[in-house]
Amino acid sequence: MFFKKLFSFLSEKWKNRTLVPPDCVFSQTCLKRMSCSYLLCTILLFVAVLLAVTVTGTILFMNHYQAPPMSDGLPHISTNQDEANALVTVERGDGSRINIFIDPNCPDYNSNFLRLEGVQTSLLHSLTDHDSDLKSVKGQDRALLVSLAEEVAKLSAHAGQLKMDYESLRRGQGSLGQDLKTLQTEQGRLLQVVNSVSDTLNAMQKENVGLKARVKADLQRAPVRGARLKGCSNGKRNKAHVPVTAGDLYASGQREDGIYSVFPVHHPAGFQVYCDMTTDGGGWTVIQRREDGSVNFFRGWESYREGFGKITGEHWLGLKQIHALSIQGNYELRIDLEDFENSTAHAQYGTFGVGLFSVDPDDDGYPLTVGDYSGNAGDSLLKHNGMKFTTKDRDNDHSENNCASFYHGAWWYRNCHTSNLNGQYLRGQHTSYADGIEWSSWTGWQYSLKFSEMKIRPTRDPENK
């Protein structure tokens, strides 16, 4: 209202500014007065306009900008169009701001309801299945409890039985202690008996050594006791002239190789042998020959004891016959060998015998006595000295295995051999190891010889050879 009245007053003055009093038309004082009034009016008008502009600007400013909220005022909610996802902003009274992010896409409540229904259906199915599982588990638990109860009852019964057994064992312990004392007493008595038996055996062994020496001396003297002449006809027995060995035949004038009958002192029935009358002075009795593989030499004990094969071809004279010949005196052994390249070699031993000191040679295994090697084949027999004869069905060797079975032969094996003249006829070089007709010092252990011949004769004096 104040500004309105001021504005009206100034307007009136402005309208009447040209009305000059009549007495002031040409008066200088009057003119100055009018100039001052005019200036005053102008200043007042300018001040009024300036004041109006100021008031108007103030009102407009206050309408455009709001005063900051008080700390204890209500929160202000506004939208923020600058950020796409923050559509609503809430300003609290303390000046902090909360932005609410709203998906600009309108939600599809139908799909949400369908989803909720599907979730509800699957939840109901799960609850139903869980209820069924609980029932089945309860049934299984009940069956398990029943079976456990049965097992517990069985275990209780078994525990009771064990307890009864324990009591019976405990009662029997006393009787066992008594029996043990009795056994200890008997053991002491048995030890005394064993000691006495051992002493008796030692005495018998000493007597046996002396007996063997006496028997050997008697046997060595046996050939010269009788009034036998060393000679007979081929294959016929002459009661006045009984040949004991092929040496006797040779001494009687026989010079042809062939089959002869001999009658050793301890084998009066006699037997036929093949005599070699040409090699190294003749007089040899052949006890083994290999030449073509026509005879199987992988045989048992009985065959090697009695002999087998054909005397004019491959054969083994027999341990019993060899023993009967060799115990008559001092004998020597010659072994002739030939390979498939027609190379020949021989090994000769000045001492030879089979079962020389045996009371029962068959039970004793016909042990070998051999020594004094000479020849060009190398020695492959001395290692077997003192060994018993072994076949595939009687193991007398020192090996954990049966050497005869392992090397497919029969021999005086030790552990196992350096010679195997009764092995397989493998015809020269072979890939198997030491199971052929082997003489290792000449051809090694993987060469099977073409020919071998073992022969014996009484030892001759050097001047008679």
C-alpha positions as CSV (number, residue, x, y, z in Angstrom):
1,M,0.0,0.0,0.0
2,F,2.8,2.3,0.7
3,F,4.3,2.0,-2.7
4,K,0.9,2.4,-4.2
5,K,0.3,5.7,-2.5
6,L,3.8,6.9,-3.3
7,F,3.3,6.1,-6.9
8,S,0.0,8.0,-7.0
9,F,1.5,11.1,-5.5
10,L,4.3,11.1,-7.9
11,S,1.9,10.7,-10.8
12,E,0.0,13.7,-9.7
13,K,3.1,15.8,-9.4
14,W,4.1,14.7,-12.8
15,K,0.9,15.8,-14.3
16,N,1.0,19.2,-12.7
17,R,4.7,19.9,-13.5
18,T,3.8,22.3,-16.3
19,L,1.5,24.4,-14.3
20,V,3.5,27.4,-13.2
21,P,2.1,30.0,-10.9
22,P,1.3,33.3,-12.7
23,D,3.5,35.3,-10.5
24,C,6.6,33.1,-11.4
25,V,6.6,33.3,-15.2
26,F,9.7,35.4,-15.6
27,S,11.0,35.5,-12.0
28,Q,14.5,34.0,-11.5
29,T,13.6,32.8,-8.1
30,C,10.6,31.1,-9.4
31,L,12.7,29.3,-12.1
32,K,15.1,28.0,-9.5
33,R,12.3,26.7,-7.3
34,M,10.8,24.9,-10.3
35,S,14.2,23.3,-11.1
36,C,14.6,22.0,-7.6
37,S,11.1,20.6,-7.5
38,Y,11.7,18.9,-10.8
39,L,15.0,17.4,-9.6
40,L,13.4,16.2,-6.4
41,C,10.6,14.6,-8.2
42,T,12.9,12.8,-10.6
43,I,15.0,11.4,-7.7
44,L,12.0,10.3,-5.8
45,L,10.7,8.6,-8.9
46,F,14.0,6.8,-9.5
47,V,14.1,5.7,-5.9
48,A,10.5,4.4,-6.1
49,V,11.3,2.5,-9.3
50,L,14.5,1.1,-7.9
51,L,12.7,0.0,-4.7
52,A,9.9,-1.7,-6.8
53,V,12.4,-3.5,-8.9
54,T,14.3,-4.6,-5.7
55,V,11.1,-5.9,-4.1
56,T,9.9,-7.6,-7.2
57,G,13.3,-9.3,-7.7
58,T,13.3,-10.5,-4.1
59,I,9.8,-12.0,-4.4
60,L,10.7,-13.7,-7.7
61,F,13.9,-15.1,-6.1
62,M,12.1,-16.4,-3.1
63,N,9.5,-18.0,-5.3
64,H,12.1,-19.7,-7.5
65,Y,14.4,-21.0,-4.7
66,Q,13.1,-22.6,-1.6
67,A,14.7,-22.3,1.7
68,P,16.7,-25.3,2.9
69,P,14.7,-27.6,5.1
70,M,15.3,-27.6,8.8
71,S,16.9,-30.5,10.4
72,D,13.8,-31.5,12.1
73,G,11.5,-30.9,9.0
74,L,9.6,-33.5,6.9
75,P,11.5,-35.5,4.2
76,H,11.3,-34.1,0.6
77,I,10.5,-36.5,-2.2
78,S,11.5,-35.7,-5.8
79,T,12.2,-37.4,-9.1
80,N,15.6,-37.4,-10.7
81,Q,15.3,-37.6,-14.4
82,D,19.1,-37.4,-15.0
83,E,19.6,-41.0,-13.8
84,A,17.6,-43.6,-15.7
85,N,17.4,-46.1,-12.9
86,A,17.1,-43.8,-9.9
87,L,13.6,-42.6,-10.6
88,V,12.7,-41.5,-7.0
89,T,14.9,-39.6,-4.5
90,V,14.0,-39.1,-0.9
91,E,15.8,-36.3,1.0
92,R,15.6,-36.6,4.7
93,G,15.6,-33.8,7.2
94,D,19.3,-34.4,8.1
95,G,20.4,-33.9,4.5
96,S,21.0,-37.6,3.7
97,R,19.5,-38.9,0.4
98,I,17.9,-42.2,-0.5
99,N,17.7,-43.4,-4.1
100,I,15.0,-45.9,-5.0
101,F,15.9,-47.9,-8.1
102,I,12.8,-49.0,-10.0
103,D,12.8,-51.3,-13.0
104,P,11.6,-49.2,-15.9
105,N,9.7,-52.1,-17.3
106,C,6.3,-52.8,-15.9
107,P,6.2,-56.1,-14.0
108,D,4.2,-59.0,-15.5
109,Y,2.1,-60.1,-12.6
110,N,0.5,-62.9,-14.6
111,S,3.9,-64.7,-15.1
112,N,4.7,-64.1,-11.4
113,F,1.5,-65.7,-10.4
114,L,2.2,-68.7,-12.7
115,R,5.7,-69.0,-11.3
116,L,4.3,-68.9,-7.7
117,E,1.8,-71.6,-8.6
118,G,4.6,-73.8,-10.1
119,V,6.7,-73.2,-7.0
120,Q,3.7,-74.1,-4.8
121,T,3.0,-77.3,-6.8
122,S,6.7,-78.4,-6.6
123,L,6.8,-77.7,-2.9
124,L,3.7,-79.8,-2.4
125,H,5.2,-82.6,-4.4
126,S,8.4,-82.4,-2.4
127,L,6.5,-82.5,0.9
128,T,4.6,-85.5,-0.3
129,D,7.8,-87.3,-1.4
130,H,9.4,-86.4,1.8
131,D,6.5,-87.8,3.7
132,S,6.7,-91.0,1.7
133,D,10.5,-91.2,2.3
134,L,10.0,-90.7,6.0
135,K,7.5,-93.6,6.0
136,S,9.8,-95.9,4.1
137,V,12.8,-94.9,6.2
138,K,10.7,-95.6,9.3
139,G,9.9,-99.0,7.9
140,Q,13.5,-99.7,7.1
141,D,14.6,-98.5,10.5
142,R,12.1,-100.8,12.1
143,A,13.3,-103.7,10.1
144,L,16.9,-102.8,10.9
145,L,16.1,-102.6,14.6
146,V,14.4,-106.0,14.4
147,S,17.5,-107.5,12.6
148,L,19.8,-105.8,15.1
149,A,17.8,-107.3,18.0
150,E,18.1,-110.7,16.5
151,E,21.8,-110.3,16.0
152,V,22.2,-109.1,19.5
153,A,20.4,-112.1,20.8
154,K,22.7,-114.4,18.7
155,L,25.8,-112.6,19.9
156,S,24.5,-112.9,23.5
157,A,24.0,-116.7,23.0
158,H,27.5,-116.9,21.3
159,A,29.0,-115.0,24.2
160,G,27.4,-117.4,26.6
161,Q,28.8,-120.3,24.7
162,L,32.3,-118.7,24.6
163,K,32.1,-118.2,28.3
164,M,31.3,-121.9,28.8
165,D,34.1,-122.9,26.5
166,Y,36.5,-120.6,28.4
167,E,35.5,-122.3,31.6
168,S,36.0,-125.7,30.2
169,L,39.4,-124.7,28.8
170,R,40.4,-123.2,32.1
171,R,39.5,-126.5,33.8
172,G,41.5,-128.4,31.1
173,Q,44.5,-126.2,31.6
174,G,45.3,-128.0,34.9
175,S,45.3,-131.4,33.2
176,L,47.4,-130.1,30.3
177,G,50.0,-128.8,32.8
178,Q,50.2,-132.3,34.3
179,D,50.5,-133.9,30.8
180,L,53.2,-131.4,29.9
181,K,55.2,-132.4,33.0
182,T,54.8,-136.1,32.0
183,L,55.9,-135.3,28.4
184,Q,59.0,-133.5,29.7
185,T,59.8,-136.5,31.8
186,E,59.4,-138.8,28.8
187,Q,61.5,-136.4,26.7
188,G,64.4,-136.8,29.1
189,R,64.1,-140.6,28.8
190,L,64.0,-140.4,25.0
191,L,67.1,-138.2,25.0
192,Q,68.9,-140.8,27.0
193,V,67.8,-143.5,24.5
194,V,68.8,-141.3,21.5
195,N,72.2,-140.8,23.0
196,S,72.7,-144.5,23.5
197,V,71.5,-145.2,20.0
198,S,73.9,-142.6,18.6
199,D,76.8,-144.2,20.4
200,T,75.8,-147.5,19.0
201,L,75.5,-146.1,15.5
202,N,79.0,-144.6,15.8
203,A,80.4,-147.9,16.8
204,M,78.6,-149.7,14.0
205,Q,79.9,-147.1,11.5
206,K,83.4,-147.6,12.6
207,E,83.0,-151.4,12.2
208,N,81.3,-150.8,8.8
209,V,84.4,-148.9,7.6
210,G,86.6,-151.7,8.6
211,L,84.2,-154.2,7.0
212,K,84.2,-152.3,3.7
213,A,88.0,-152.3,3.6
214,R,88.1,-156.0,4.2
215,V,85.4,-156.7,1.6
216,K,87.2,-154.6,-1.0
217,A,90.4,-156.4,-0.3
218,D,88.6,-159.8,-0.6
219,L,87.0,-158.7,-3.9
220,Q,90.3,-157.5,-5.3
221,R,91.8,-160.9,-4.5
222,A,88.9,-162.8,-5.8
223,P,89.9,-163.0,-9.5
224,V,93.2,-164.7,-8.7
225,R,91.8,-167.2,-6.4
226,G,90.1,-169.5,-9.0
227,A,91.8,-171.5,-11.6
228,R,90.2,-169.5,-14.4
229,L,92.0,-168.9,-17.7
230,K,91.4,-165.6,-19.3
231,G,89.8,-166.7,-22.5
232,C,86.7,-168.3,-24.1
233,S,84.9,-168.6,-27.4
234,N,82.7,-165.8,-28.8
235,G,79.3,-165.9,-27.1
236,K,79.8,-169.4,-25.5
237,R,80.6,-170.4,-22.1
238,N,83.4,-172.9,-21.4
239,K,83.2,-174.3,-17.9
240,A,87.0,-174.6,-17.8
241,H,87.7,-171.2,-19.0
242,V,85.3,-168.6,-17.8
243,P,85.9,-164.9,-18.9
244,V,85.3,-162.4,-16.2
245,T,85.7,-159.3,-18.4
246,A,86.5,-158.3,-21.9
247,G,90.1,-158.0,-20.7
248,D,90.1,-161.7,-20.1
249,L,88.8,-162.2,-23.6
250,Y,91.5,-160.0,-25.0
251,A,94.2,-161.8,-23.0
252,S,92.9,-165.1,-24.3
253,G,93.6,-163.9,-27.9
254,Q,90.2,-162.3,-28.9
255,R,90.9,-159.3,-31.2
256,E,87.5,-158.7,-32.8
257,D,85.0,-156.2,-31.7
258,G,81.6,-157.7,-30.9
259,I,79.3,-159.3,-28.4
260,Y,80.8,-161.5,-25.7
261,S,79.5,-163.2,-22.6
262,V,81.2,-162.4,-19.3
263,F,80.7,-164.0,-15.9
264,P,81.7,-161.7,-13.0
265,V,82.4,-163.3,-9.6
266,H,79.4,-161.6,-8.0
267,H,77.2,-162.2,-11.0
268,P,77.8,-165.9,-11.8
269,A,74.9,-166.2,-14.2
270,G,76.8,-163.9,-16.5
271,F,75.5,-161.4,-19.1
272,Q,76.4,-160.3,-22.6
273,V,78.5,-157.2,-23.3
274,Y,80.0,-155.4,-26.3
275,C,83.8,-155.6,-26.3
276,D,86.0,-153.0,-28.0
277,M,89.2,-155.0,-28.9
278,T,90.9,-152.3,-31.0
279,T,90.8,-148.9,-29.2
280,D,94.0,-148.1,-27.2
281,G,95.1,-151.7,-26.8
282,G,91.6,-153.3,-26.6
283,G,90.0,-155.2,-23.8
284,W,87.3,-152.6,-23.2
285,T,83.8,-153.5,-22.0
286,V,81.3,-151.0,-23.3
287,I,78.8,-149.8,-20.6
288,Q,77.1,-146.9,-22.6
289,R,76.8,-145.8,-26.2
290,R,74.9,-143.0,-27.9
291,E,75.0,-142.7,-31.7
292,D,71.7,-141.9,-33.5
293,G,69.0,-141.1,-30.9
294,S,67.1,-144.3,-31.6
295,V,66.7,-145.2,-27.9
296,N,65.0,-143.1,-25.3
297,F,67.4,-142.5,-22.3
298,F,65.0,-140.4,-20.2
299,R,64.0,-143.4,-18.0
300,G,63.4,-144.4,-14.4
301,W,65.5,-146.1,-11.8
302,E,64.6,-149.7,-12.6
303,S,65.6,-149.3,-16.3
304,Y,69.0,-147.8,-15.4
305,R,69.6,-150.5,-12.8
306,E,68.8,-153.4,-15.1
307,G,70.0,-151.9,-18.4
308,F,68.3,-151.2,-21.7
309,G,68.8,-150.8,-25.4
310,K,70.6,-152.9,-28.0
311,I,74.1,-154.0,-27.3
312,T,75.3,-153.4,-30.8
313,G,73.7,-150.0,-30.9
314,E,72.6,-147.4,-28.4
315,H,72.4,-149.0,-24.9
316,W,73.1,-148.7,-21.2
317,L,74.6,-151.9,-19.7
318,G,73.0,-151.4,-16.3
319,L,74.1,-150.2,-12.9
320,K,73.9,-153.7,-11.4
321,Q,76.2,-155.1,-14.2
322,I,78.6,-152.2,-14.0
323,H,78.8,-152.7,-10.2
324,A,79.5,-156.4,-10.6
325,L,82.4,-155.7,-13.0
326,S,84.0,-152.8,-11.2
327,I,84.2,-154.4,-7.7
328,Q,86.4,-157.2,-9.0
329,G,89.5,-155.1,-9.0
330,N,91.0,-151.8,-10.1
331,Y,89.3,-150.5,-13.3
332,E,89.9,-147.6,-15.6
333,L,87.3,-145.7,-17.7
334,R,87.6,-144.3,-21.3
335,I,85.0,-142.0,-22.9
336,D,85.1,-141.4,-26.6
337,L,83.2,-138.4,-28.1
338,E,82.4,-137.1,-31.5
339,D,80.5,-134.0,-32.7
340,F,78.5,-133.4,-35.9
341,E,81.5,-131.9,-37.6
342,N,83.2,-135.3,-37.2
343,S,85.7,-134.0,-34.7
344,T,86.7,-136.5,-32.0
345,A,88.0,-136.3,-28.5
346,H,88.4,-138.6,-25.5
347,A,88.7,-138.5,-21.7
348,Q,90.4,-141.3,-19.7
349,Y,90.3,-141.9,-15.9
350,G,92.8,-144.2,-14.2
351,T,90.3,-144.9,-11.4
352,F,86.7,-146.0,-11.8
353,G,84.1,-147.9,-9.9
354,V,80.4,-147.9,-9.1
355,G,79.2,-148.8,-5.5
356,L,82.7,-150.0,-4.5
357,F,82.1,-149.6,-0.8
358,S,78.4,-150.3,-0.7
359,V,77.0,-153.3,1.2
360,D,73.7,-152.7,-0.6
361,P,74.6,-150.7,-3.8
362,D,71.0,-150.4,-4.9
363,D,69.9,-148.8,-1.6
364,D,73.1,-146.8,-1.5
365,G,72.5,-145.3,-5.0
366,Y,75.5,-146.8,-6.8
367,P,77.9,-144.0,-5.9
368,L,80.6,-143.1,-8.5
369,T,84.3,-143.4,-7.8
370,V,86.5,-141.7,-10.5
371,G,89.9,-140.1,-10.7
372,D,93.3,-139.6,-12.5
373,Y,92.1,-137.7,-15.6
374,S,94.0,-137.7,-18.9
375,G,92.9,-137.1,-22.5
376,N,92.1,-134.2,-24.9
377,A,88.4,-133.6,-24.2
378,G,88.9,-131.9,-20.9
379,D,87.7,-133.2,-17.5
380,S,83.9,-133.0,-17.1
381,L,83.5,-135.9,-14.7
382,L,85.6,-135.4,-11.6
383,K,83.0,-133.0,-10.2
384,H,80.6,-136.0,-10.0
385,N,83.0,-138.1,-8.0
386,G,81.3,-139.6,-4.9
387,M,77.8,-138.8,-6.1
388,K,74.9,-141.2,-6.2
389,F,73.1,-142.0,-9.4
390,T,69.9,-139.9,-10.0
391,T,66.9,-140.7,-12.3
392,K,63.7,-138.8,-12.8
393,D,62.0,-141.0,-10.2
394,R,64.8,-141.2,-7.7
395,D,66.4,-138.0,-6.6
396,N,69.9,-138.5,-5.0
397,D,71.5,-135.2,-6.1
398,H,72.3,-132.1,-4.0
399,S,70.1,-129.7,-5.8
400,E,66.7,-128.4,-4.6
401,N,65.3,-129.8,-7.8
402,N,65.6,-133.2,-9.4
403,C,68.5,-132.7,-11.8
404,A,67.5,-135.7,-13.9
405,S,64.0,-134.3,-14.5
406,F,65.3,-130.8,-15.1
407,Y,68.0,-131.8,-17.6
408,H,66.1,-134.8,-19.1
409,G,68.7,-137.4,-18.4
410,A,70.1,-139.7,-15.7
411,W,73.6,-139.3,-14.2
412,W,75.7,-139.0,-11.0
413,Y,74.4,-135.4,-10.6
414,R,75.7,-133.1,-8.0
415,N,74.2,-129.6,-8.3
416,C,73.7,-130.3,-11.2
417,H,76.4,-131.3,-13.8
418,T,79.4,-130.7,-16.0
419,S,78.5,-133.7,-18.1
420,N,75.2,-135.3,-19.1
421,L,76.0,-138.2,-21.5
422,N,72.5,-139.7,-20.9
423,G,70.7,-136.5,-21.9
424,Q,68.5,-135.9,-24.9
425,Y,69.8,-136.5,-28.5
426,L,69.4,-132.9,-29.7
427,R,71.8,-133.1,-32.8
428,G,74.3,-130.4,-32.2
429,Q,73.7,-126.8,-31.2
430,H,70.4,-126.3,-29.3
431,T,68.7,-123.3,-27.6
432,S,67.8,-125.2,-24.4
433,Y,70.3,-125.3,-21.6
434,A,72.5,-128.3,-20.7
435,D,69.8,-131.0,-21.4
436,G,71.5,-132.7,-24.4
437,I,74.4,-135.1,-24.6
438,E,76.8,-132.6,-23.0
439,W,80.5,-132.7,-22.2
440,S,80.9,-129.1,-21.1
441,S,84.7,-128.9,-21.1
442,W,84.8,-129.7,-24.8
443,T,81.6,-128.3,-26.4
444,G,79.9,-126.4,-23.6
445,W,76.3,-126.7,-22.3
446,Q,74.4,-126.0,-25.5
447,Y,75.8,-128.6,-27.9
448,S,74.5,-132.1,-28.0
449,L,77.1,-134.6,-29.2
450,K,76.7,-137.0,-32.1
451,F,78.5,-139.9,-30.5
452,S,79.6,-141.0,-27.0
453,E,80.9,-144.3,-25.7
454,M,81.8,-145.2,-22.1
455,K,83.9,-148.3,-21.6
456,I,85.9,-149.9,-18.8
457,R,88.7,-152.4,-18.4
458,P,90.9,-153.7,-15.6
459,T,93.8,-151.3,-14.9
460,R,97.0,-152.5,-16.6
461,D,100.5,-152.2,-15.4
462,P,102.4,-149.5,-17.4
463,E,104.7,-152.1,-18.9
464,N,101.8,-154.2,-20.1
465,K,100.0,-151.4,-21.9
